[in-house]
Amino acid sequence: MAFPLKPDYTIQDIYALPDGQRAELIDGRIYDMAPPSRMHQKLSGYLHTKIQTYIRGKKGDCEVYAAPFAVFLNQDDYNYVEPDISVICDPSKLDEKGCNGAPDWIIEITSPSNPAYDYGTKLLKYRSAGVREYWIVNPFKKAVIVYDFEQEKMTNLYSFEDTIPVCIFKDLEINIAELLS
């Protein structure tokens, strides 16, 4: 749910929120974030572990972070997000506050309160900011939509039962059904 319109909310407004209140900022508009469900956390933990294990096994330079993790998408005062999973392969984007610029891969796990935010607002923002790959994981429909922005390929829709190829890592595949079995 978006906060009432005010001209140009900034990152300072995000930092001024009461302790424990999480929100994101896109193009100067604040979006309140609902607390995650148990299934949301289970999916996030599984995906984070799968990706981190892969990167470590390859001795890769990429780093994976689970929310809450600050991403300053456009490196301006009007865009601040906390994706459920962020994979950053350019270490120069990372500092103690978070990621400055677009992560290479973002995964969002939808909540029933505002799915249009992940499917619309964030989709457009992530694409225009330079994210290479974006996954929307929908635990209610047991589906994953994969956007390969780097290759400009068609969007792919997968079920949790499918083995899902990762676009930015050609030899990584994820099967969410493993988590649920």
C-alpha atoms as one frame of an Amber mdcrd trajectory, in Angstrom:
protein
   0.000   0.000   0.000   1.407   3.389  -0.966   1.655   6.272   1.467  -0.416
   9.369   0.594   1.132  11.411  -2.175   3.636  14.019  -1.120   5.990  15.686
  -3.525   9.309  13.924  -3.538   9.659  11.673  -0.538  13.363  10.918  -0.105
  15.548   8.299   1.484  15.676  10.551   4.554  11.913   9.950   4.957  12.558
   6.186   4.879  15.229   6.534   7.581  12.850   8.688   9.658  10.198   5.939
   9.879   9.609   4.468  13.345  11.814   1.543  14.325  10.470  -1.697  12.937
   8.426  -0.096  10.159   9.719  -1.171   6.759   8.985   0.657   3.528  10.393
   1.138   0.074  10.748   4.259  -2.022  10.215   4.325  -5.785  10.404   7.565
  -7.720   9.722   9.611  -4.590   6.707   7.543  -3.462   6.782   5.478  -0.257
   5.320   1.952  -0.238   4.654   0.310   3.134   5.873  -3.291   3.474   3.776
  -5.938   5.215   5.521  -8.406   7.546   6.492 -11.610   5.690   4.577 -14.851
   6.209   6.156 -18.098   7.355   6.031 -19.498   3.781   7.628 -16.298   2.491
  10.523 -16.729   4.928  10.850 -20.419   4.108  11.104 -19.647   0.373  13.531
 -16.788   0.963  15.818 -18.935   3.099  15.770 -21.794   0.595  16.523 -19.560
  -2.403  19.259 -17.677  -0.546  20.942 -20.916   0.509  20.704 -22.453  -2.985
  22.211 -19.386  -4.639  24.907 -18.854  -2.019  25.951 -22.515  -2.137  26.243
 -22.290  -5.927  28.324 -19.084  -5.843  30.668 -20.433  -3.145  31.035 -23.725
  -5.012  32.115 -21.838  -8.122  34.324 -19.502  -6.086  32.416 -16.680  -7.743
  32.668 -12.978  -7.061  28.918 -12.445  -6.741  27.309 -11.944  -3.340  23.762
 -12.817  -2.308  21.745 -10.926   0.319  18.330 -11.562   1.828  16.007  -8.776
   2.992  16.275  -6.521   4.767  19.107  -5.302   2.557  19.206  -1.754   1.184
  19.366  -1.250  -2.556  19.770   2.316  -3.795  18.616   1.556  -7.341  19.346
   4.790  -9.145  21.900   6.127  -6.689  19.620   9.085  -6.026  17.494  10.249
  -3.089  14.175   8.974  -4.543  14.672   5.208  -4.935  15.290   2.700  -2.133
  14.140  -0.933  -2.188  14.663  -4.053  -0.086  14.292  -7.014  -2.470  13.700
 -10.402  -0.884  16.896 -11.674  -2.546  19.593  -9.539  -4.213  22.566 -10.937
  -6.125  25.338  -8.428  -6.825  28.296  -9.381  -9.029  30.074  -6.004  -9.104
  31.803  -5.510  -5.725  32.248  -1.780  -6.409  28.461  -1.387  -5.927  28.645
  -2.608  -2.334  29.353  -0.557   0.771  28.324  -0.735   4.426  24.871   0.724
   3.673  24.007  -1.789   0.927  24.042  -1.826  -2.869  24.477   1.367  -4.889
  22.951   0.678  -8.291  21.077  -2.248  -9.768  21.770  -5.773  -8.509  22.348
  -8.354 -11.226  19.484 -10.569 -10.061  16.505  -9.755  -7.873  13.930 -12.173
  -6.488  10.669 -10.915  -4.991   8.261 -13.220  -3.154   4.740 -11.865  -3.502
   2.366 -11.258  -0.657  -1.416 -11.318  -0.997  -1.701  -7.703   0.172  -0.190
  -6.048  -2.896   0.908  -8.325  -5.773   0.544  -5.489  -8.319   3.528  -3.819
  -6.673   5.859  -6.709  -7.641   4.218  -7.378 -11.022   3.973  -3.744 -12.111
   5.762  -0.989 -10.220   8.888  -2.966  -9.320   9.025  -4.781 -12.659   9.254
  -1.499 -14.555  11.658   0.056 -12.067  14.020  -2.919 -11.986  14.110  -3.150
 -15.771  14.823   0.551 -16.253  17.466   0.529 -13.469  19.522  -2.181 -15.198
  18.681  -5.371 -13.264  19.735  -8.286 -15.470  17.266 -10.895 -14.166  14.080
 -10.605 -12.095  12.063 -13.432 -10.561   8.595 -13.075  -9.076   7.845 -16.040
  -6.821   4.150 -16.466  -6.050   3.632 -18.936  -3.184  -0.169 -18.828  -3.551
  -0.159 -19.875  -7.211   3.007 -21.965  -6.755   4.470 -20.171  -9.765   7.626
 -18.288 -10.711   7.856 -15.705 -13.477  11.369 -15.149 -14.831  12.314 -11.969
 -16.669  15.632 -12.039 -18.535  16.170  -8.317 -19.085  19.765  -8.774 -20.220
  18.892 -10.966 -23.206  15.490  -9.326 -23.795  14.034 -12.838 -23.930  10.403
 -13.721 -23.559   9.152 -14.029 -20.012   8.945 -17.603 -18.783   6.364 -18.951
 -16.353   7.286 -21.949 -14.226   5.523 -23.975 -11.560   7.212 -24.916  -8.300
   7.500 -28.446  -9.755   9.646 -27.245 -12.675  13.414 -27.032 -12.749  14.024
 -23.329 -13.341  17.174 -22.250 -15.190  18.930 -19.143 -13.913  19.676 -16.737
 -16.763  22.773 -15.047 -15.321  24.343 -18.357 -14.218  24.093 -20.767 -17.143
  24.724 -23.899 -15.047  22.430 -23.139 -12.095  18.919 -24.548 -11.926  16.508
 -24.321  -9.015  13.612 -26.621  -8.200  11.408 -25.169  -5.469   9.568 -28.483
  -5.054  12.708 -29.738  -3.238  11.860 -27.334  -0.431   8.271 -28.491  -0.154
   8.922 -32.248  -0.262
